[in-house]
Amino acid sequence: FGARLQINLVRSRRTCITSGMAARTTTPAAVRTTTPAPPQLPPPLLPPVHALPCSATLGALMSVMISGTVMKSDLPAIRVSDKVSISFLTEPNELVRIVPGQGQVLDSIAPYRICQEDFAVSFPSKRVGVAWAHLALIPPAYDGSPGEGWFSLMKERPIYDGVFLSSIPGDATAGLPLEVHGSQLDDTYGLTFSLKLKRSAMPSLNITSAVGTYTADMLVSSSFKIWKDWSARYILEFDFEKMEVSHAPAVGE
């Protein structure tokens, strides 16, 4: 009887083990699989849009001529002590800047739209040729409107007056992009120009009332440079001599 009981216990244990293995080897529940979401691509860049020429502007234009002397040059054709000039026309009406929900920007800066088709950087030296560079295509604004160049006047901000050239009306550090004739397609150039003037040197933020000649003796400080490939690599630096603001001759004069 004892031997028979032991055999039955062994058989019972095997049955339990076998049934447990069967339970463990049943078909598993369906596995949930998820397809990863595709990566989010950045929004496409807005295509370049050319600004309207100033010929479409009503009213007389203003003329600006900036003169200087080369102080440093990394270019063989341009030498220290060579003369440089920047010439362009601007619209006569100030850009009115509005911040939604806040109203008009009143920061003692008056930006005037540059006529891009007339902008030129020139070196009278025969080694270089008169028209050395023009404005490059300025990237569009955030809203897709054409990129613009600005000639901005400053008065008592908060103490000193000043002027600057920029692709952003209220930011002198942005500067302007240049297209240098004869350069490689992948070369990029930019112009930095800003003057800090003595208090009251600028008679008005209205450019038609700011007609006159501004000379180096009115300066507190200046930044007059051209860079290549990145904004900290200056290849030309200039001493400012004078800036002349005048009424442009009417068409046909």
PECORFEN-V556018 format. One record per backbone hydrogen bond with DSSP energy under -0.5 kcal/mol. CO is the residue of the C=O (numbers start at 0). NH is the residue of the N-H. Records with the same first field share a line. If there is no record, write none. Layout:
# PECORFEN-V556018
CO = NH / NH
This chain:
# PECORFEN-V556018
0 = 4
1 = 5
2 = 6
3 = 7
4 = 8
5 = 9
6 = 10
7 = 11
8 = 12
9 = 13
10 = 14
11 = 15
12 = 16
13 = 17
14 = 18
15 = 19
16 = 20
17 = 21
18 = 22
19 = 23
20 = 24
22 = 25
33 = 35
38 = 40
48 = 146
52 = 55
53 = 56
60 = 247
61 = 89
62 = 245
63 = 87
64 = 243
65 = 85
66 = 240 / 241
67 = 83
68 = 238
69 = 80
71 = 236
74 = 77
76 = 78
78 = 81
81 = 69
83 = 67
84 = 121
85 = 65
86 = 119
87 = 63
88 = 114
89 = 61
94 = 96
96 = 104
97 = 99
98 = 101 / 102
102 = 98
103 = 105
107 = 154
108 = 110
109 = 152
110 = 94
111 = 150
112 = 90
113 = 115
114 = 117 / 118
115 = 118
118 = 134
119 = 86 / 121
120 = 131 / 132
121 = 84
124 = 127 / 128
128 = 122
129 = 122 / 131
131 = 180
132 = 120
133 = 178
137 = 146
140 = 143
144 = 140
148 = 113
149 = 151 / 165
150 = 111
151 = 163
152 = 109
153 = 161
155 = 157
159 = 156
160 = 196
161 = 153
162 = 194
163 = 151
164 = 192
165 = 149
167 = 170
170 = 173
171 = 174
174 = 166
175 = 190
176 = 135
177 = 179 / 188
178 = 133
179 = 182
183 = 186
187 = 228
188 = 177
189 = 226
190 = 175 / 192
191 = 224
192 = 164
193 = 222
194 = 162 / 196
195 = 219 / 220
196 = 160
197 = 200
200 = 202
204 = 206
205 = 208 / 209
206 = 209
211 = 244
212 = 214
213 = 242
214 = 217
215 = 218
217 = 197
220 = 195 / 219
222 = 193
223 = 237
224 = 191
225 = 234 / 235
226 = 189
227 = 229
229 = 232
231 = 233
232 = 227
234 = 73
235 = 225
236 = 70 / 71
237 = 239
238 = 68
240 = 215
241 = 66
242 = 213
243 = 64
244 = 211
245 = 62
249 = 252
